[in-house]
Structures are given as structure tokens and as C-alpha cells.
């Protein structure tokens, strides 16, 4: 049985897919308005098959769009290319997008968009095991940002956050700690201690601890984050809450704290369903994880329901041969096999009696 929460040397692959990286918290009251401003390309990513998203993005680029929307579409198109294992095409797409979003002290949104694109490029180099190139790109980006906008600007915090993860993947604990500390300081100064982006960099730090195999420290960090976010009403249905609880649930399951893990996975599912809808791939991740922990806890009926729903979502969105779909299918088959074994055992027991 496998969960789809990916950590240990793959921390930032998740941030591509979930679209959480460097996103500002959007209050619930304005969430629908923000959603209505999404391009068709952005709306497709994570919901439709990747090939459909690519075609949707390309088609939208041919129509009349603002420069800001062009940047958003190109950023999403690059993520879709990366999902198709076309890293070079993703990087060239992000470089193109950077030309439409200059690094400008007077335009905070454009500066953050430019920085986010550069971070994605650096992360892609690292994902391709081009570590020296990745570090050089991160350091060049940081130098450019600090010189153009300032050391304590939000874009600088974004790069420091990415560097923290990069150094964690290299098992360079001191460098990772220093980068995450600088990132956290920037966000706390600019946004406050309980802002979503501040909590996100703390979450990334905890993931970095996992990458460096400091599991107990990571568990403690996620427990603190869970306490903060569960006690803050504004985060009730926000995706970052699901991410924190999913990581915590995964660590709890690894420590055989199955009931605690199940509660956190259940909450993560409810949050994602409210945030993304019942048929989103991100929702399916929580269903898959919930099914796995319920299987391990012996609750086979609920495990089958959760895994069946996860399988349908993934098969419809990704296709029957996608690795995520196949992983959920194997999990579901294991649950069904366990049910059949239990029925057979019960039948034999009745016969013997």
C-alpha cells in the first residue's frame, strides 16, 4: 500500500503540482472572486489530463489576453510540460514568461511572478539532478532580487525558501537552516507570523528536515504547525491546512499512530474537497491516503469507499495507465483481496463450527 504524499528527496515536485508555492493567502470571502479570475489554462491544470491542459493553454495564448494573464498561462503551460517530463520545454516557456513580467520594485505582483518563474527553473534543474546548475541559478536569482528590490523583500524570501529546500536535498543542514531562517524572517516582517506564506516556509523547512532524515524534528514541527492552523478559523478550508495535516498524518502512520493519522487525512480530504471540488486530483490524493491508513487500521469497508472514489477521479483525469491511477488501483486491489480473505476465513470458521 502506498500513499501519494511525496517527501524524502522530492519535496518541491509537490509544490509544482499543488500550486502552493509562493501563493498569497486568499480570504474565504474573496475566494470565489479569485477563482473567477483564473484563465481557462489555470482552471484546467490539476483537473484535466495534462495533454488537454497543454492544448487549452496553447489555444488561450492565441486569443486577446492581457500581459498579466499571458504570464499566468505560460507559467501553467510550463508546469504542464514538466508533468509530461519535458523539462527543457518547461524551462524555455518560463523564460519566455519572464520577459513579460520584469523585476520591478514598483510592481510587486510582476516582481513576485518573475521570481516565482526563476525559482521554478532552478527547481527543475535540481529535479533533473543538475545540482550545480540549480544552485548557480538560485544564487544568481537571489543576487538579482536583493540588488534590484532588497534583501528583505518578499521575492528575496521566496528565493531563500527555495534555497533552504535545495540545501536540504544536498544534506547541507547549516546552509538549509540559514536559508529557511532568512525566508521566515522576511515573511514574518512583511506579512506576519500566521500568514499563509509564513506558515508555508515553515512547512517547507519541516519537509527539509525529512529530506535530511531528521524525522523526529520534522514531526514536532508539523505538530506545532497543525496546532496553529487548526486554531485559526480563517484557514478552515484553505489548501495549506490540508498540506500540513497530510504530512503530519503520513508521519503518524509511519509511527503506527493509525487513528491520529486517519483523523488528519480525513480532515485534509474535507479541506481539499471544499477548496478544489470533489473530483480534483488533489482531492483524490487525500482519499488515497485515507484509504491506505483505514486499510492498515482494519477498516476495510471505509477503505474501499475512499480508494474507489480516488481511483475513479484519477482514471477520469489522468487515464488508466498513469502511475497515480495504477498506484491507487493496486491499493484498492489489496483492500478487496483482504475483504475476500476475511470472508473466506469466516466461511471456513462457520463450516468448522
KANOR-V105693 format. One record per residue. N is the residue number from 1. SS is DSSP state (hx for helix, st for strand, lp for the rest). PSI is psi in whole degrees, 0 to 359 (none if undefined). D_CENTER is the distance of its C-alpha to the mean C-alpha in Angstrom with 1 decimal. Layout:
# KANOR-V105693
<<N & SS & PSI & D_CENTER> <N & SS & PSI & D_CENTER>>
This chain:
# KANOR-V105693
<<1 & lp & 135 & 20.9> <2 & lp & 138 & 17.3> <3 & lp & 164 & 14.1> <4 & lp & 6 & 11.0> <5 & lp & 120 & 8.9> <6 & lp & 118 & 9.1> <7 & lp & 194 & 10.4> <8 & lp & 87 & 13.8> <9 & lp & 8 & 14.1> <10 & lp & 35 & 10.8> <11 & hx & 318 & 8.5> <12 & hx & 349 & 7.5> <13 & hx & 324 & 7.4> <14 & hx & 322 & 3.8> <15 & hx & 329 & 3.7> <16 & hx & 310 & 6.4> <17 & hx & 321 & 5.5> <18 & hx & 343 & 3.7> <19 & lp & 25 & 6.2> <20 & lp & 338 & 5.8> <21 & lp & 123 & 7.6> <22 & lp & 30 & 11.2> <23 & lp & 137 & 11.5> <24 & lp & 150 & 14.5> <25 & lp & 131 & 14.8> <26 & lp & 116 & 16.7> <27 & lp & 150 & 19.4> <28 & hx & 324 & 19.9> <29 & hx & 334 & 23.2> <30 & hx & 7 & 21.9> <31 & hx & 318 & 18.8> <32 & hx & 322 & 21.0> <33 & hx & 317 & 22.5> <34 & hx & 318 & 19.3> <35 & hx & 323 & 18.3> <36 & hx & 342 & 21.8> <37 & lp & 357 & 21.3> <38 & lp & 144 & 18.6> <39 & lp & 164 & 20.1> <40 & hx & 325 & 20.6> <41 & hx & 311 & 18.4> <42 & hx & 320 & 15.4> <43 & hx & 328 & 16.2> <44 & hx & 326 & 16.5> <45 & lp & 125 & 13.1> <46 & lp & 345 & 11.1> <47 & lp & 317 & 14.4> <48 & lp & 167 & 17.0> <49 & lp & 147 & 17.6> <50 & hx & 320 & 16.5> <51 & hx & 322 & 20.2> <52 & hx & 320 & 20.9> <53 & hx & 317 & 18.2> <54 & hx & 313 & 19.9> <55 & hx & 322 & 23.2> <56 & hx & 315 & 22.2> <57 & hx & 314 & 21.0> <58 & hx & 317 & 24.2> <59 & hx & 319 & 26.4> <60 & hx & 329 & 25.1> <61 & hx & 338 & 25.8> <62 & lp & 348 & 29.4> <63 & lp & 178 & 30.1> <64 & lp & 115 & 31.0> <65 & lp & 156 & 27.9> <66 & lp & 164 & 27.6> <67 & hx & 321 & 26.5> <68 & hx & 318 & 23.4> <69 & hx & 326 & 22.3> <70 & hx & 319 & 23.1> <71 & hx & 315 & 20.7> <72 & hx & 318 & 17.9> <73 & hx & 315 & 18.9> <74 & hx & 322 & 19.3> <75 & hx & 314 & 15.8> <76 & hx & 321 & 14.4> <77 & hx & 320 & 17.1> <78 & hx & 319 & 16.1> <79 & hx & 322 & 12.5> <80 & hx & 318 & 14.5> <81 & hx & 318 & 16.9> <82 & hx & 322 & 14.5> <83 & hx & 337 & 13.3> <84 & lp & 11 & 17.1> <85 & lp & 33 & 17.5> <86 & lp & 72 & 19.4> <87 & hx & 317 & 18.3> <88 & hx & 320 & 21.6> <89 & hx & 323 & 21.5> <90 & hx & 313 & 18.0> <91 & hx & 317 & 19.4> <92 & hx & 326 & 22.6> <93 & hx & 318 & 20.9> <94 & hx & 324 & 19.0> <95 & hx & 320 & 22.4> <96 & hx & 316 & 24.1> <97 & hx & 324 & 21.8> <98 & hx & 330 & 22.6> <99 & hx & 335 & 26.2> <100 & lp & 358 & 25.7> <101 & lp & 79 & 23.9> <102 & lp & 156 & 26.1> <103 & lp & 105 & 25.5> <104 & lp & 124 & 27.8> <105 & lp & 330 & 28.5> <106 & lp & 348 & 29.9> <107 & lp & 90 & 26.8> <108 & hx & 318 & 23.8> <109 & hx & 317 & 21.5> <110 & hx & 322 & 22.7> <111 & hx & 318 & 22.3> <112 & hx & 323 & 18.7> <113 & hx & 315 & 18.0> <114 & hx & 313 & 20.1> <115 & hx & 318 & 18.3> <116 & hx & 320 & 14.8> <117 & hx & 318 & 16.3> <118 & hx & 323 & 17.9> <119 & hx & 317 & 14.9> <120 & hx & 320 & 13.2> <121 & hx & 313 & 16.6> <122 & hx & 319 & 16.8> <123 & hx & 323 & 13.5> <124 & hx & 321 & 14.9> <125 & hx & 316 & 18.1> <126 & hx & 320 & 16.7> <127 & hx & 330 & 14.8> <128 & lp & 12 & 18.3> <129 & lp & 24 & 20.0> <130 & lp & 69 & 21.8> <131 & hx & 317 & 21.3> <132 & hx & 319 & 24.4> <133 & hx & 322 & 23.5> <134 & hx & 312 & 20.0> <135 & hx & 318 & 21.6> <136 & hx & 320 & 24.4> <137 & hx & 317 & 22.1> <138 & hx & 314 & 20.2> <139 & hx & 321 & 23.6> <140 & hx & 317 & 25.2> <141 & hx & 316 & 22.5> <142 & hx & 315 & 22.9> <143 & hx & 317 & 26.7> <144 & hx & 316 & 26.7> <145 & hx & 313 & 24.7> <146 & hx & 323 & 26.8> <147 & hx & 323 & 30.0> <148 & hx & 324 & 29.3> <149 & lp & 321 & 27.6> <150 & lp & 152 & 27.8> <151 & lp & 331 & 26.5> <152 & lp & 27 & 25.2> <153 & lp & 159 & 23.7> <154 & hx & 319 & 20.1> <155 & hx & 324 & 19.5> <156 & hx & 321 & 20.9> <157 & hx & 323 & 18.5> <158 & hx & 316 & 15.5> <159 & hx & 319 & 17.2> <160 & hx & 321 & 18.1> <161 & hx & 314 & 14.5> <162 & hx & 322 & 13.7> <163 & hx & 323 & 17.1> <164 & hx & 316 & 16.4> <165 & hx & 317 & 13.6> <166 & hx & 311 & 16.0> <167 & hx & 328 & 18.9> <168 & hx & 319 & 17.3> <169 & hx & 334 & 16.7> <170 & lp & 1 & 20.4> <171 & lp & 35 & 21.3> <172 & lp & 86 & 22.9> <173 & hx & 315 & 22.6> <174 & hx & 315 & 24.9> <175 & hx & 320 & 23.3> <176 & hx & 313 & 19.7> <177 & hx & 317 & 21.1> <178 & hx & 318 & 23.0> <179 & hx & 315 & 20.2> <180 & hx & 324 & 17.9> <181 & hx & 317 & 21.1> <182 & hx & 319 & 21.9> <183 & hx & 315 & 18.5> <184 & hx & 320 & 18.9> <185 & hx & 315 & 22.5> <186 & hx & 311 & 21.7> <187 & hx & 321 & 19.3> <188 & hx & 322 & 21.7> <189 & hx & 313 & 24.7> <190 & hx & 325 & 23.3> <191 & lp & 337 & 21.3> <192 & lp & 161 & 22.2> <193 & lp & 333 & 21.1> <194 & lp & 12 & 19.3> <195 & lp & 150 & 17.5> <196 & hx & 322 & 13.8> <197 & hx & 328 & 13.4> <198 & hx & 315 & 15.7> <199 & hx & 327 & 13.8> <200 & hx & 318 & 10.5> <201 & hx & 329 & 12.6> <202 & hx & 323 & 14.2> <203 & hx & 316 & 11.0> <204 & hx & 324 & 10.3> <205 & hx & 317 & 14.0> <206 & hx & 321 & 13.9> <207 & hx & 321 & 11.4> <208 & hx & 323 & 14.0> <209 & hx & 322 & 16.7> <210 & hx & 317 & 15.4> <211 & hx & 329 & 15.5> <212 & lp & 12 & 19.0> <213 & lp & 32 & 19.8> <214 & lp & 69 & 20.6> <215 & hx & 320 & 19.4> <216 & hx & 318 & 21.7> <217 & hx & 321 & 20.8> <218 & hx & 316 & 17.1> <219 & hx & 315 & 18.1> <220 & hx & 320 & 20.3> <221 & hx & 317 & 17.7> <222 & hx & 327 & 15.3> <223 & hx & 319 & 18.5> <224 & hx & 315 & 19.4> <225 & hx & 321 & 16.2> <226 & hx & 319 & 16.5> <227 & hx & 317 & 20.1> <228 & hx & 310 & 19.4> <229 & hx & 331 & 16.8> <230 & hx & 337 & 18.9> <231 & lp & 5 & 22.0> <232 & lp & 105 & 20.9> <233 & hx & 328 & 21.7> <234 & hx & 340 & 19.9> <235 & hx & 11 & 16.5> <236 & lp & 313 & 17.7> <237 & lp & 29 & 15.6> <238 & lp & 139 & 12.8> <239 & hx & 325 & 9.1> <240 & hx & 330 & 8.8> <241 & hx & 318 & 11.5> <242 & hx & 321 & 9.8> <243 & hx & 314 & 7.1> <244 & hx & 314 & 10.2> <245 & hx & 330 & 12.4> <246 & hx & 314 & 10.5> <247 & hx & 315 & 10.7> <248 & hx & 316 & 14.2> <249 & hx & 321 & 15.1> <250 & hx & 317 & 14.4> <251 & hx & 321 & 16.5> <252 & hx & 320 & 19.1> <253 & hx & 321 & 19.4> <254 & hx & 336 & 20.1> <255 & lp & 13 & 22.7> <256 & lp & 25 & 24.2> <257 & lp & 72 & 23.5> <258 & hx & 320 & 23.0> <259 & hx & 318 & 23.9> <260 & hx & 318 & 21.7> <261 & hx & 318 & 18.7> <262 & hx & 319 & 19.7> <263 & hx & 318 & 20.0> <264 & hx & 321 & 16.5> <265 & hx & 321 & 15.0> <266 & hx & 315 & 17.5> <267 & hx & 318 & 16.5> <268 & hx & 319 & 12.7> <269 & hx & 314 & 14.1> <270 & hx & 321 & 16.4> <271 & hx & 313 & 14.0> <272 & hx & 323 & 11.8> <273 & hx & 319 & 15.1> <274 & hx & 324 & 16.5> <275 & hx & 320 & 13.7> <276 & hx & 342 & 13.1> <277 & lp & 162 & 16.2> <278 & lp & 341 & 17.4> <279 & lp & 16 & 17.0> <280 & lp & 148 & 13.4> <281 & hx & 323 & 11.5> <282 & hx & 325 & 8.7> <283 & hx & 323 & 11.8> <284 & hx & 329 & 13.1> <285 & hx & 316 & 10.6> <286 & hx & 322 & 12.0> <287 & hx & 318 & 15.4> <288 & hx & 312 & 15.3> <289 & hx & 318 & 14.5> <290 & hx & 317 & 17.2> <291 & hx & 320 & 19.6> <292 & hx & 313 & 19.4> <293 & hx & 326 & 20.2> <294 & hx & 322 & 22.9> <295 & hx & 313 & 24.4> <296 & hx & 331 & 24.6> <297 & lp & 355 & 26.2> <298 & lp & 7 & 28.7> <299 & lp & 77 & 27.7> <300 & hx & 326 & 28.0> <301 & hx & 309 & 28.6> <302 & hx & 326 & 25.5> <303 & hx & 317 & 23.5> <304 & hx & 318 & 25.1> <305 & hx & 313 & 24.3> <306 & hx & 315 & 20.5> <307 & hx & 326 & 20.3> <308 & hx & 316 & 22.6> <309 & hx & 319 & 20.5> <310 & hx & 318 & 17.3> <311 & hx & 316 & 19.5> <312 & hx & 316 & 21.0> <313 & hx & 313 & 17.8> <314 & hx & 320 & 16.6> <315 & hx & 319 & 20.1> <316 & hx & 320 & 20.6> <317 & hx & 325 & 17.5> <318 & hx & 341 & 17.3> <319 & lp & 161 & 20.8> <320 & lp & 338 & 22.5> <321 & lp & 1 & 22.1> <322 & lp & 142 & 18.3> <323 & hx & 323 & 17.2> <324 & hx & 319 & 14.8> <325 & hx & 315 & 17.8> <326 & hx & 323 & 20.1> <327 & hx & 314 & 18.2> <328 & hx & 322 & 18.4> <329 & hx & 317 & 22.0> <330 & hx & 319 & 22.9> <331 & hx & 316 & 21.7> <332 & hx & 319 & 23.6> <333 & hx & 322 & 26.6> <334 & hx & 320 & 26.7> <335 & hx & 314 & 26.8> <336 & hx & 320 & 29.6> <337 & hx & 321 & 31.4> <338 & hx & 321 & 31.4> <339 & hx & 315 & 32.7> <340 & hx & 321 & 35.4> <341 & hx & 320 & 36.3> <342 & hx & 320 & 36.7> <343 & hx & 318 & 38.9> <344 & hx & 317 & 41.0> <345 & hx & 319 & 41.4> <346 & hx & 318 & 42.5> <347 & hx & 316 & 44.9> <348 & hx & 323 & 46.5> <349 & hx & 319 & 46.9> <350 & hx & 317 & 48.6> <351 & hx & 319 & 50.9> <352 & hx & 325 & 51.8> <353 & lp & none & 52.7>>
